[in-house]
Amino acid sequence: MEKTMQIPSSSTGKPSRGMLLLGLSLGYFMVLLDMTVVSVALPAIHAELGGGISGLQWVVNAYTIVFAGLLLSMGAFADKLGAKRVYTGGLALFLAASAISATASTLGELIALRAILGIGGSALMPASLTLLAHAYPGTAERARALGIWAAVTGAAMAAGPVVGGLLVDSLGWRSIFLLNVPLAGISLIMTFLYVRETDRKSPKSFDFGGQITAVVALAALSFGLMEGETYGWNSPVIFAAFLLALLGVILFLIVEAKGKAPLLPLRLFRNTTVSAGMLAGMAINIGLSGILFVLPLFFQQTRGLSAHIVGLVFLPMMIPLAFNPILTGRIVGRIGARIPMTLGFSLSAVGTLLQAWTDVNTSYVNTMIGLLLIGFGVSFTIPSLMAAVISSVPKEQTGAVSGALNSSRQLGSTLGVAILGSILSGSKSFIDGMHMSLIVTSVILFGGSLLSLAFIGRKK
């Protein structure tokens, strides 16, 4: 049995639990910081390593494809091997891959290293949520803890564009990866000191069939969407990619339905909140990741702004992500998740629609209002979504359901970049493509609002 250092605390254990919450939040802080920093660094990466829109999409999506494809496995590993073991292993890998990413000399190398980072990152989210669920068993206190967790990680999104812009302009894009090294080291130390290992389930056979078909389906779909403009949407290569994606989905469902130890127990989807939550998670990340891919390119390549100025431009969107989740956690603890989620999706959709009319002559006041609405919308939606889905299942299923939820969110991230990038590539001008892509995004977000209102919090 694993031994941990005893840390003095009050009889309630609140100091230790506070440090536990901080340590777990810091790990995911690092993962989100990496994602938002990269969005600002894309033009600098393009200038040094080359690659068009498709190449930049792969820099982003090499991470999210692997992240999404392995989240289900990592959720299962967290339940079977112990969430602390999985979490610390992911931290160590993320630390090492970040350091090596700073040495990449070609776009292909960077894309490969981003995929390795995705392996480490995929271990952090479900394991951290499982550890939080065990440390905060009550529904109300768990909602508040998730609000704080989301606020700390939201601070990463707020800091990412600003810190990333300053680093890119002063030290070059490679420095954004070195930033992860000390953060991962601090989180490792805090985890070893304050986090207790969770109980392990009886070992069962691993669902290799489910894992392989999930990754194949996601990778094939992403390839088809991102390379459709390059090969031609009617080409045999793209047709084969979409066919392989469809086959992968069908085989995944068959394997999961018949398997003895499925990565994603399909019975979870009998729960209406879980089913709707998966779609809602996909929708909010399509919006967030798509916006973070399109708008930095617009501000830097079309408006001619520097990376650190672009970071400042995004502050109205990012700052609410740092403080509003705490309020959201309290609201969810009192009235439930449905209303905050519905409000969050609606605000995000309206803010995105305002951005759809942005051009080179648009006043920053209009841009600021749109970004502010998106920031508040996302910060209402994500903590509510996590609390609703995780609280709707028994504690022993939190690893599986958190892995499934975050896998759907990362699938949304992948699709957001792939779909909006494809619209940009296929448009006559960048401005036309940006307008169309943001209109499509706002429609998806409005759909998430209706979905939340109709199904979140329903018993069946």
C-alpha positions as a Markdown table, in Angstrom:
| # | Residue | x | y | z |
|---|---|---|---|---|
| 1 | Met | 0.0 | 0.0 | 0.0 |
| 2 | Glu | 1.3 | 3.4 | -0.9 |
| 3 | Lys | 2.4 | 5.6 | 2.0 |
| 4 | Thr | 2.0 | 9.4 | 2.0 |
| 5 | Met | 3.6 | 12.0 | 4.2 |
| 6 | Gln | 1.3 | 13.2 | 6.9 |
| 7 | Ile | 0.6 | 16.9 | 6.7 |
| 8 | Pro | -0.7 | 18.8 | 9.7 |
| 9 | Ser | -4.2 | 20.1 | 9.3 |
| 10 | Ser | -7.2 | 21.0 | 11.4 |
| 11 | Ser | -9.7 | 18.5 | 12.5 |
| 12 | Thr | -11.8 | 19.2 | 9.5 |
| 13 | Gly | -9.0 | 18.5 | 7.1 |
| 14 | Lys | -9.7 | 21.8 | 5.3 |
| 15 | Pro | -6.1 | 23.0 | 5.0 |
| 16 | Ser | -5.0 | 19.7 | 3.5 |
| 17 | Arg | -7.9 | 19.6 | 1.2 |
| 18 | Gly | -7.2 | 23.1 | 0.1 |
| 19 | Met | -3.7 | 22.2 | -0.8 |
| 20 | Leu | -4.9 | 19.1 | -2.6 |
| 21 | Leu | -7.3 | 21.2 | -4.6 |
| 22 | Leu | -4.6 | 23.7 | -5.5 |
| 23 | Gly | -2.2 | 20.9 | -6.5 |
| 24 | Leu | -4.7 | 19.2 | -8.8 |
| 25 | Ser | -5.8 | 22.5 | -10.3 |
| 26 | Leu | -2.3 | 23.5 | -11.0 |
| 27 | Gly | -1.7 | 20.4 | -13.1 |
| 28 | Tyr | -4.7 | 21.1 | -15.3 |
| 29 | Phe | -3.8 | 24.8 | -15.3 |
| 30 | Met | -0.7 | 23.8 | -17.1 |
| 31 | Val | -2.6 | 21.7 | -19.7 |
| 32 | Leu | -4.9 | 24.6 | -20.5 |
| 33 | Leu | -2.1 | 27.2 | -20.4 |
| 34 | Asp | -0.3 | 25.1 | -23.1 |
| 35 | Met | -3.4 | 25.1 | -25.3 |
| 36 | Thr | -4.1 | 28.8 | -25.1 |
| 37 | Val | -0.4 | 29.8 | -25.4 |
| 38 | Val | -0.1 | 27.7 | -28.6 |
| 39 | Ser | -3.1 | 29.5 | -30.2 |
| 40 | Val | -1.2 | 32.8 | -30.0 |
| 41 | Ala | 2.1 | 31.3 | -31.1 |
| 42 | Leu | 0.7 | 29.8 | -34.3 |
| 43 | Pro | 1.8 | 32.7 | -36.6 |
| 44 | Ala | 5.4 | 32.6 | -35.2 |
| 45 | Ile | 5.5 | 28.8 | -35.6 |
| 46 | His | 4.3 | 29.2 | -39.2 |
| 47 | Ala | 7.0 | 31.8 | -39.9 |
| 48 | Glu | 9.8 | 29.6 | -38.7 |
| 49 | Leu | 8.7 | 26.1 | -39.5 |
| 50 | Gly | 6.3 | 26.7 | -42.4 |
| 51 | Gly | 3.0 | 25.0 | -43.2 |
| 52 | Gly | -0.3 | 26.5 | -44.2 |
| 53 | Ile | -3.6 | 26.5 | -42.4 |
| 54 | Ser | -3.6 | 22.7 | -42.6 |
| 55 | Gly | -0.2 | 22.5 | -40.9 |
| 56 | Leu | -1.3 | 24.8 | -38.1 |
| 57 | Gln | -4.4 | 22.8 | -37.6 |
| 58 | Trp | -2.3 | 19.7 | -37.1 |
| 59 | Val | -0.1 | 21.5 | -34.5 |
| 60 | Val | -3.3 | 22.1 | -32.5 |
| 61 | Asn | -5.1 | 18.9 | -33.3 |
| 62 | Ala | -2.2 | 16.4 | -32.9 |
| 63 | Tyr | -2.6 | 17.2 | -29.2 |
| 64 | Thr | -6.4 | 17.1 | -29.1 |
| 65 | Ile | -6.8 | 13.9 | -31.2 |
| 66 | Val | -4.6 | 11.9 | -28.8 |
| 67 | Phe | -6.0 | 13.7 | -25.8 |
| 68 | Ala | -9.6 | 12.8 | -26.8 |
| 69 | Gly | -8.8 | 9.3 | -28.0 |
| 70 | Leu | -7.1 | 8.3 | -24.7 |
| 71 | Leu | -9.3 | 10.0 | -22.2 |
| 72 | Leu | -11.6 | 7.0 | -21.9 |
| 73 | Ser | -8.6 | 4.7 | -21.2 |
| 74 | Met | -7.2 | 7.1 | -18.7 |
| 75 | Gly | -10.5 | 7.3 | -16.9 |
| 76 | Ala | -10.6 | 3.5 | -16.7 |
| 77 | Phe | -6.9 | 3.4 | -15.6 |
| 78 | Ala | -7.7 | 6.0 | -12.9 |
| 79 | Asp | -10.4 | 3.6 | -11.5 |
| 80 | Lys | -8.3 | 0.5 | -11.8 |
| 81 | Leu | -4.8 | 1.6 | -11.1 |
| 82 | Gly | -5.4 | 4.5 | -8.7 |
| 83 | Ala | -6.1 | 8.0 | -9.8 |
| 84 | Lys | -3.0 | 9.4 | -8.1 |
| 85 | Arg | -0.7 | 7.0 | -10.0 |
| 86 | Val | -2.2 | 8.0 | -13.3 |
| 87 | Tyr | -2.2 | 11.7 | -12.5 |
| 88 | Thr | 1.5 | 11.8 | -11.5 |
| 89 | Gly | 2.5 | 9.7 | -14.5 |
| 90 | Gly | 0.8 | 12.1 | -16.8 |
| 91 | Leu | 2.5 | 15.0 | -15.1 |
| 92 | Ala | 5.9 | 13.5 | -15.5 |
| 93 | Leu | 5.3 | 12.7 | -19.2 |
| 94 | Phe | 3.9 | 16.2 | -19.8 |
| 95 | Leu | 7.0 | 17.8 | -18.2 |
| 96 | Ala | 9.4 | 15.7 | -20.3 |
| 97 | Ala | 7.5 | 16.2 | -23.6 |
| 98 | Ser | 7.3 | 20.0 | -23.0 |
| 99 | Ala | 11.0 | 20.3 | -22.5 |
| 100 | Ile | 11.7 | 18.4 | -25.7 |
| 101 | Ser | 9.1 | 20.3 | -27.7 |
| 102 | Ala | 11.2 | 23.4 | -27.3 |
| 103 | Thr | 13.9 | 21.8 | -29.4 |
| 104 | Ala | 11.7 | 20.9 | -32.4 |
| 105 | Ser | 13.4 | 21.8 | -35.7 |
| 106 | Thr | 10.6 | 20.9 | -38.2 |
| 107 | Leu | 6.9 | 21.1 | -38.2 |
| 108 | Gly | 6.6 | 17.3 | -38.3 |
| 109 | Glu | 8.7 | 17.0 | -35.2 |
| 110 | Leu | 6.6 | 19.5 | -33.3 |
| 111 | Ile | 3.4 | 17.8 | -34.4 |
| 112 | Ala | 4.7 | 14.5 | -33.1 |
| 113 | Leu | 5.7 | 16.0 | -29.8 |
| 114 | Arg | 2.3 | 17.6 | -29.5 |
| 115 | Ala | 0.8 | 14.1 | -29.8 |
| 116 | Ile | 3.0 | 12.9 | -27.0 |
| 117 | Leu | 1.9 | 15.9 | -24.9 |
| 118 | Gly | -1.6 | 14.7 | -25.6 |
| 119 | Ile | -0.8 | 11.4 | -23.9 |
| 120 | Gly | 0.3 | 13.1 | -20.8 |
| 121 | Gly | -2.5 | 15.6 | -20.8 |
| 122 | Ser | -5.1 | 12.8 | -21.2 |
| 123 | Ala | -4.1 | 11.3 | -17.9 |
| 124 | Leu | -4.5 | 14.6 | -16.0 |
| 125 | Met | -8.1 | 15.5 | -16.4 |
| 126 | Pro | -10.0 | 12.3 | -15.5 |
| 127 | Ala | -7.6 | 11.4 | -12.8 |
| 128 | Ser | -7.8 | 14.9 | -11.2 |
| 129 | Leu | -11.6 | 14.8 | -11.3 |
| 130 | Thr | -11.7 | 11.4 | -9.7 |
| 131 | Leu | -9.4 | 12.6 | -6.9 |
| 132 | Leu | -11.6 | 15.6 | -6.4 |
| 133 | Ala | -14.8 | 13.5 | -6.3 |
| 134 | His | -13.2 | 11.3 | -3.6 |
| 135 | Ala | -12.0 | 14.3 | -1.6 |
| 136 | Tyr | -15.3 | 16.2 | -1.8 |
| 137 | Pro | -18.1 | 13.5 | -1.6 |
| 138 | Gly | -21.0 | 15.9 | -0.9 |
| 139 | Thr | -22.9 | 17.3 | -3.9 |
| 140 | Ala | -22.8 | 20.9 | -2.8 |
| 141 | Glu | -19.2 | 20.9 | -1.6 |
| 142 | Arg | -18.2 | 19.1 | -4.8 |
| 143 | Ala | -19.9 | 21.8 | -6.9 |
| 144 | Arg | -18.0 | 24.5 | -5.0 |
| 145 | Ala | -14.7 | 22.6 | -5.3 |
| 146 | Leu | -15.3 | 22.1 | -9.1 |
| 147 | Gly | -16.0 | 25.8 | -9.3 |
| 148 | Ile | -12.6 | 26.6 | -7.7 |
| 149 | Trp | -10.9 | 24.0 | -9.9 |
| 150 | Ala | -12.4 | 25.6 | -13.0 |
| 151 | Ala | -11.5 | 29.1 | -11.8 |
| 152 | Val | -7.8 | 28.1 | -11.3 |
| 153 | Thr | -7.8 | 26.4 | -14.7 |
| 154 | Gly | -9.7 | 29.4 | -16.1 |
| 155 | Ala | -6.9 | 31.6 | -14.9 |
| 156 | Ala | -4.7 | 29.6 | -17.3 |
| 157 | Met | -6.9 | 30.5 | -20.2 |
| 158 | Ala | -6.8 | 34.2 | -19.0 |
| 159 | Ala | -3.0 | 34.1 | -18.6 |
| 160 | Gly | -2.3 | 32.0 | -21.7 |
| 161 | Pro | -2.7 | 34.7 | -24.5 |
| 162 | Val | -1.0 | 37.4 | -22.5 |
| 163 | Val | 1.9 | 35.3 | -21.2 |
| 164 | Gly | 2.2 | 33.6 | -24.5 |
| 165 | Gly | 2.2 | 36.8 | -26.5 |
| 166 | Leu | 5.0 | 38.3 | -24.3 |
| 167 | Leu | 7.1 | 35.1 | -24.5 |
| 168 | Val | 6.7 | 34.8 | -28.2 |
| 169 | Asp | 7.6 | 38.4 | -28.9 |
| 170 | Ser | 10.5 | 38.5 | -26.4 |
| 171 | Leu | 12.0 | 34.9 | -26.3 |
| 172 | Gly | 10.4 | 33.1 | -29.3 |
| 173 | Trp | 7.7 | 30.5 | -29.6 |
| 174 | Arg | 9.9 | 27.8 | -28.1 |
| 175 | Ser | 9.7 | 29.4 | -24.7 |
| 176 | Ile | 6.0 | 28.6 | -24.4 |
| 177 | Phe | 6.8 | 24.9 | -23.9 |
| 178 | Leu | 9.6 | 25.5 | -21.4 |
| 179 | Leu | 7.0 | 27.4 | -19.2 |
| 180 | Asn | 5.4 | 24.0 | -18.5 |
| 181 | Val | 8.5 | 22.5 | -16.9 |
| 182 | Pro | 8.4 | 24.4 | -13.5 |
| 183 | Leu | 4.6 | 24.2 | -13.3 |
| 184 | Ala | 4.6 | 20.4 | -13.8 |
| 185 | Gly | 7.4 | 20.1 | -11.2 |
| 186 | Ile | 5.5 | 22.1 | -8.6 |
| 187 | Ser | 2.3 | 20.1 | -9.2 |
| 188 | Leu | 4.2 | 16.9 | -8.8 |
| 189 | Ile | 5.5 | 17.9 | -5.4 |
| 190 | Met | 2.2 | 19.1 | -4.2 |
| 191 | Thr | 0.5 | 15.9 | -5.4 |
| 192 | Phe | 2.9 | 13.6 | -3.6 |
| 193 | Leu | 2.6 | 15.6 | -0.4 |
| 194 | Tyr | -1.2 | 16.2 | -0.1 |
| 195 | Val | -3.1 | 13.7 | -2.4 |
| 196 | Arg | -4.1 | 10.3 | -1.2 |
| 197 | Glu | -4.4 | 7.3 | -3.5 |
| 198 | Thr | -7.9 | 6.2 | -4.4 |
| 199 | Asp | -9.1 | 2.6 | -4.0 |
| 200 | Arg | -8.4 | 0.4 | -7.0 |
| 201 | Lys | -11.0 | -1.8 | -8.6 |
| 202 | Ser | -10.4 | -5.4 | -9.3 |
| 203 | Pro | -8.2 | -5.8 | -12.4 |
| 204 | Lys | -10.0 | -6.7 | -15.6 |
| 205 | Ser | -9.0 | -7.2 | -19.1 |
| 206 | Phe | -8.2 | -3.9 | -21.0 |
| 207 | Asp | -10.5 | -2.9 | -23.8 |
| 208 | Phe | -7.9 | -2.7 | -26.6 |
| 209 | Gly | -10.6 | -3.0 | -29.2 |
| 210 | Gly | -12.5 | 0.0 | -27.9 |
| 211 | Gln | -9.3 | 2.1 | -27.6 |
| 212 | Ile | -8.1 | 1.3 | -31.1 |
| 213 | Thr | -11.4 | 1.9 | -32.8 |
| 214 | Ala | -11.9 | 5.2 | -30.9 |
| 215 | Val | -8.5 | 6.6 | -32.0 |
| 216 | Val | -9.0 | 5.4 | -35.5 |
| 217 | Ala | -12.4 | 7.0 | -35.8 |
| 218 | Leu | -11.3 | 10.3 | -34.4 |
| 219 | Ala | -8.0 | 10.5 | -36.4 |
| 220 | Ala | -9.7 | 9.6 | -39.6 |
| 221 | Leu | -12.5 | 12.1 | -39.1 |
| 222 | Ser | -10.0 | 14.8 | -38.3 |
| 223 | Phe | -7.8 | 14.0 | -41.3 |
| 224 | Gly | -10.8 | 14.2 | -43.6 |
| 225 | Leu | -12.0 | 17.5 | -42.3 |
| 226 | Met | -8.5 | 19.1 | -42.2 |
| 227 | Glu | -7.2 | 17.8 | -45.5 |
| 228 | Gly | -10.4 | 18.0 | -47.5 |
| 229 | Glu | -9.3 | 21.3 | -49.1 |
| 230 | Thr | -5.8 | 20.0 | -49.8 |
| 231 | Tyr | -6.8 | 16.7 | -51.5 |
| 232 | Gly | -10.2 | 17.8 | -52.8 |
| 233 | Trp | -13.5 | 17.0 | -51.1 |
| 234 | Asn | -14.4 | 14.5 | -53.9 |
| 235 | Ser | -11.0 | 12.7 | -53.8 |
| 236 | Pro | -10.7 | 9.0 | -53.0 |
| 237 | Val | -8.4 | 9.8 | -50.1 |
| 238 | Ile | -10.9 | 12.0 | -48.3 |
| 239 | Phe | -13.8 | 9.6 | -49.1 |
| 240 | Ala | -11.8 | 6.8 | -47.6 |
| 241 | Ala | -11.0 | 8.9 | -44.5 |
| 242 | Phe | -14.7 | 9.6 | -43.8 |
| 243 | Leu | -15.6 | 5.9 | -44.5 |
| 244 | Leu | -12.9 | 4.8 | -42.1 |
| 245 | Ala | -14.2 | 7.2 | -39.5 |
| 246 | Leu | -17.8 | 5.8 | -39.9 |
| 247 | Leu | -16.5 | 2.2 | -39.7 |
| 248 | Gly | -14.5 | 3.1 | -36.6 |
| 249 | Val | -17.6 | 4.5 | -34.8 |
| 250 | Ile | -19.7 | 1.5 | -35.7 |
| 251 | Leu | -17.0 | -1.0 | -34.5 |
| 252 | Phe | -16.5 | 1.1 | -31.3 |
| 253 | Leu | -20.2 | 0.8 | -30.4 |
| 254 | Ile | -20.2 | -2.9 | -31.2 |
| 255 | Val | -17.1 | -3.5 | -29.1 |
| 256 | Glu | -18.4 | -1.5 | -26.2 |
| 257 | Ala | -21.8 | -3.1 | -26.3 |
| 258 | Lys | -20.3 | -6.7 | -26.2 |
| 259 | Gly | -17.2 | -6.1 | -24.1 |
| 260 | Lys | -16.8 | -7.4 | -20.5 |
| 261 | Ala | -14.8 | -4.3 | -19.4 |
| 262 | Pro | -15.7 | -1.6 | -21.9 |
| 263 | Leu | -14.0 | 1.8 | -21.8 |
| 264 | Leu | -17.3 | 3.5 | -22.2 |
| 265 | Pro | -20.2 | 1.5 | -20.6 |
| 266 | Leu | -23.1 | 2.3 | -22.9 |
| 267 | Arg | -25.5 | 1.9 | -20.0 |
| 268 | Leu | -24.3 | 5.3 | -18.8 |
| 269 | Phe | -26.2 | 6.9 | -21.7 |
| 270 | Arg | -29.5 | 5.7 | -20.2 |
| 271 | Asn | -29.0 | 8.7 | -17.9 |
| 272 | Thr | -30.4 | 11.7 | -19.7 |
| 273 | Thr | -28.1 | 14.1 | -18.0 |
| 274 | Val | -25.0 | 12.1 | -19.1 |
| 275 | Ser | -26.2 | 11.8 | -22.7 |
| 276 | Ala | -27.1 | 15.5 | -23.0 |
| 277 | Gly | -23.9 | 16.4 | -21.2 |
| 278 | Met | -21.7 | 14.7 | -23.7 |
| 279 | Leu | -23.3 | 16.6 | -26.6 |
| 280 | Ala | -23.2 | 19.8 | -24.6 |
| 281 | Gly | -19.5 | 19.3 | -23.8 |
| 282 | Met | -18.8 | 18.8 | -27.5 |
| 283 | Ala | -20.7 | 21.9 | -28.4 |
| 284 | Ile | -19.0 | 24.3 | -25.9 |
| 285 | Asn | -15.5 | 23.1 | -27.0 |
| 286 | Ile | -16.3 | 23.4 | -30.7 |
| 287 | Gly | -17.1 | 27.1 | -29.9 |
| 288 | Leu | -14.2 | 27.8 | -27.6 |
| 289 | Ser | -11.4 | 26.0 | -29.6 |
| 290 | Gly | -12.7 | 27.3 | -32.9 |
| 291 | Ile | -12.7 | 30.9 | -31.7 |
| 292 | Leu | -9.2 | 30.5 | -30.2 |
| 293 | Phe | -8.0 | 29.2 | -33.6 |
| 294 | Val | -9.7 | 31.7 | -35.9 |
| 295 | Leu | -9.5 | 35.1 | -34.1 |
| 296 | Pro | -5.7 | 35.1 | -33.2 |
| 297 | Leu | -5.0 | 34.5 | -36.9 |
| 298 | Phe | -7.3 | 37.4 | -37.8 |
| 299 | Phe | -5.7 | 39.8 | -35.3 |
| 300 | Gln | -2.1 | 38.9 | -36.2 |
| 301 | Gln | -2.2 | 38.2 | -39.9 |
| 302 | Thr | -5.1 | 40.5 | -41.1 |
| 303 | Arg | -5.0 | 43.3 | -38.5 |
| 304 | Gly | -1.2 | 43.2 | -38.1 |
| 305 | Leu | -1.1 | 43.1 | -34.3 |
| 306 | Ser | 1.8 | 41.7 | -32.4 |
| 307 | Ala | 1.4 | 38.5 | -30.3 |
| 308 | His | 1.5 | 40.3 | -27.0 |
| 309 | Ile | -1.1 | 42.9 | -28.1 |
| 310 | Val | -3.3 | 40.0 | -29.3 |
| 311 | Gly | -3.0 | 38.5 | -25.8 |
| 312 | Leu | -4.3 | 41.8 | -24.3 |
| 313 | Val | -7.1 | 41.9 | -26.9 |
| 314 | Phe | -8.4 | 38.6 | -25.6 |
| 315 | Leu | -8.4 | 39.6 | -21.9 |
| 316 | Pro | -12.2 | 40.5 | -21.9 |
| 317 | Met | -12.9 | 36.9 | -22.9 |
| 318 | Met | -10.3 | 35.3 | -20.6 |
| 319 | Ile | -10.7 | 37.2 | -17.3 |
| 320 | Pro | -14.2 | 35.9 | -16.6 |
| 321 | Leu | -12.9 | 32.4 | -16.9 |
| 322 | Ala | -10.6 | 33.1 | -13.9 |
| 323 | Phe | -13.2 | 34.3 | -11.4 |
| 324 | Asn | -16.7 | 33.5 | -12.6 |
| 325 | Pro | -16.5 | 29.7 | -12.2 |
| 326 | Ile | -16.4 | 30.2 | -8.4 |
| 327 | Leu | -19.7 | 32.0 | -8.5 |
| 328 | Thr | -21.0 | 29.4 | -10.9 |
| 329 | Gly | -20.1 | 26.6 | -8.5 |
| 330 | Arg | -22.1 | 28.3 | -5.7 |
| 331 | Ile | -25.1 | 28.8 | -8.0 |
| 332 | Val | -25.0 | 25.2 | -9.1 |
| 333 | Gly | -24.8 | 24.1 | -5.5 |
| 334 | Arg | -28.1 | 26.0 | -4.8 |
| 335 | Ile | -30.3 | 25.7 | -7.9 |
| 336 | Gly | -28.7 | 23.0 | -10.0 |
| 337 | Ala | -26.9 | 23.1 | -13.3 |
| 338 | Arg | -29.6 | 23.6 | -15.9 |
| 339 | Ile | -30.2 | 27.3 | -15.7 |
| 340 | Pro | -26.5 | 28.3 | -15.5 |
| 341 | Met | -25.7 | 26.0 | -18.5 |
| 342 | Thr | -28.5 | 27.4 | -20.6 |
| 343 | Leu | -27.5 | 31.0 | -19.7 |
| 344 | Gly | -23.8 | 30.2 | -20.5 |
| 345 | Phe | -24.5 | 28.7 | -23.9 |
| 346 | Ser | -26.8 | 31.7 | -24.8 |
| 347 | Leu | -24.2 | 34.3 | -23.8 |
| 348 | Ser | -21.5 | 32.5 | -25.8 |
| 349 | Ala | -23.7 | 32.2 | -28.8 |
| 350 | Val | -24.6 | 35.9 | -28.8 |
| 351 | Gly | -21.0 | 36.9 | -28.3 |
| 352 | Thr | -19.8 | 34.7 | -31.1 |
| 353 | Leu | -22.5 | 36.1 | -33.4 |
| 354 | Leu | -21.2 | 39.7 | -32.6 |
| 355 | Gln | -17.7 | 38.6 | -33.7 |
| 356 | Ala | -19.1 | 37.3 | -37.0 |
| 357 | Trp | -19.4 | 40.8 | -38.2 |
| 358 | Thr | -15.8 | 41.8 | -37.2 |
| 359 | Asp | -13.6 | 43.2 | -40.0 |
| 360 | Val | -10.5 | 45.4 | -40.2 |
| 361 | Asn | -12.5 | 48.5 | -39.5 |
| 362 | Thr | -14.5 | 47.2 | -36.6 |
| 363 | Ser | -14.2 | 49.2 | -33.3 |
| 364 | Tyr | -12.5 | 47.4 | -30.5 |
| 365 | Val | -15.6 | 48.3 | -28.3 |
| 366 | Asn | -17.7 | 45.9 | -30.4 |
| 367 | Thr | -15.0 | 43.2 | -30.2 |
| 368 | Met | -14.6 | 43.7 | -26.5 |
| 369 | Ile | -18.4 | 43.2 | -25.8 |
| 370 | Gly | -18.5 | 40.0 | -27.9 |
| 371 | Leu | -15.4 | 38.6 | -26.2 |
| 372 | Leu | -16.8 | 39.5 | -22.8 |
| 373 | Leu | -20.1 | 37.7 | -23.5 |
| 374 | Ile | -18.2 | 34.6 | -24.7 |
| 375 | Gly | -16.0 | 34.6 | -21.6 |
| 376 | Phe | -18.9 | 34.8 | -19.2 |
| 377 | Gly | -20.8 | 32.2 | -21.2 |
| 378 | Val | -18.0 | 29.6 | -21.2 |
| 379 | Ser | -17.4 | 30.2 | -17.5 |
| 380 | Phe | -21.1 | 29.6 | -16.7 |
| 381 | Thr | -21.3 | 26.5 | -18.9 |
| 382 | Ile | -18.2 | 24.4 | -18.2 |
| 383 | Pro | -18.4 | 24.2 | -14.3 |
| 384 | Ser | -22.1 | 23.6 | -14.5 |
| 385 | Leu | -21.7 | 20.9 | -17.1 |
| 386 | Met | -19.0 | 19.1 | -15.1 |
| 387 | Ala | -21.0 | 19.2 | -11.8 |
| 388 | Ala | -24.2 | 18.0 | -13.5 |
| 389 | Val | -22.7 | 15.0 | -15.2 |
| 390 | Ile | -20.3 | 13.9 | -12.4 |
| 391 | Ser | -23.0 | 14.3 | -9.8 |
| 392 | Ser | -25.5 | 12.3 | -11.8 |
| 393 | Val | -23.6 | 8.9 | -11.4 |
| 394 | Pro | -22.5 | 6.9 | -8.5 |
| 395 | Lys | -19.0 | 7.7 | -7.1 |
| 396 | Glu | -17.5 | 4.4 | -8.4 |
| 397 | Gln | -18.4 | 5.5 | -12.0 |
| 398 | Thr | -16.8 | 9.0 | -11.8 |
| 399 | Gly | -13.6 | 7.9 | -13.5 |
| 400 | Ala | -15.5 | 6.5 | -16.5 |
| 401 | Val | -18.0 | 9.3 | -16.8 |
| 402 | Ser | -15.4 | 12.1 | -16.4 |
| 403 | Gly | -13.2 | 10.4 | -19.0 |
| 404 | Ala | -16.2 | 10.2 | -21.3 |
| 405 | Leu | -17.3 | 13.8 | -20.7 |
| 406 | Asn | -13.8 | 15.2 | -21.3 |
| 407 | Ser | -13.3 | 13.0 | -24.3 |
| 408 | Ser | -16.5 | 14.5 | -25.8 |
| 409 | Arg | -15.2 | 18.0 | -25.0 |
| 410 | Gln | -11.8 | 17.3 | -26.6 |
| 411 | Leu | -13.6 | 15.8 | -29.6 |
| 412 | Gly | -15.4 | 19.1 | -29.8 |
| 413 | Ser | -12.0 | 20.9 | -29.7 |
| 414 | Thr | -10.7 | 18.8 | -32.5 |
| 415 | Leu | -13.9 | 19.3 | -34.6 |
| 416 | Gly | -13.9 | 23.0 | -33.9 |
| 417 | Val | -10.4 | 23.6 | -35.3 |
| 418 | Ala | -11.0 | 21.1 | -38.1 |
| 419 | Ile | -14.4 | 22.5 | -39.2 |
| 420 | Leu | -13.5 | 26.2 | -38.9 |
| 421 | Gly | -10.1 | 25.7 | -40.5 |
| 422 | Ser | -11.8 | 23.9 | -43.4 |
| 423 | Ile | -14.2 | 26.8 | -43.8 |
| 424 | Leu | -11.3 | 29.3 | -43.8 |
| 425 | Ser | -9.3 | 27.3 | -46.4 |
| 426 | Gly | -12.3 | 27.0 | -48.7 |
| 427 | Ser | -13.3 | 30.6 | -48.6 |
| 428 | Lys | -12.4 | 33.3 | -51.2 |
| 429 | Ser | -10.9 | 35.5 | -48.5 |
| 430 | Phe | -9.9 | 35.1 | -44.8 |
| 431 | Ile | -12.6 | 37.6 | -43.8 |
| 432 | Asp | -15.3 | 35.8 | -45.6 |
| 433 | Gly | -14.2 | 32.5 | -44.1 |
| 434 | Met | -14.0 | 33.9 | -40.6 |
| 435 | His | -17.5 | 35.4 | -40.8 |
| 436 | Met | -19.0 | 32.1 | -42.0 |
| 437 | Ser | -17.1 | 30.0 | -39.5 |
| 438 | Leu | -18.3 | 32.2 | -36.6 |
| 439 | Ile | -21.9 | 32.1 | -37.8 |
| 440 | Val | -21.7 | 28.3 | -37.8 |
| 441 | Thr | -20.2 | 28.3 | -34.3 |
| 442 | Ser | -23.0 | 30.5 | -33.0 |
| 443 | Val | -25.6 | 28.2 | -34.3 |
| 444 | Ile | -23.9 | 25.3 | -32.6 |
| 445 | Leu | -23.8 | 27.2 | -29.3 |
| 446 | Phe | -27.5 | 28.1 | -29.5 |
| 447 | Gly | -28.2 | 24.4 | -30.0 |
| 448 | Gly | -26.3 | 23.8 | -26.8 |
| 449 | Ser | -28.5 | 26.2 | -24.9 |
| 450 | Leu | -31.7 | 24.4 | -26.1 |
| 451 | Leu | -30.1 | 21.0 | -25.2 |
| 452 | Ser | -29.3 | 22.2 | -21.7 |
| 453 | Leu | -32.7 | 23.6 | -21.0 |
| 454 | Ala | -34.5 | 20.5 | -22.2 |
| 455 | Phe | -32.4 | 17.7 | -20.8 |
| 456 | Ile | -29.8 | 18.6 | -18.1 |
| 457 | Gly | -30.8 | 17.5 | -14.6 |
| 458 | Arg | -33.6 | 15.2 | -15.8 |
| 459 | Lys | -33.6 | 11.9 | -14.0 |
| 460 | Lys | -34.2 | 9.8 | -17.1 |
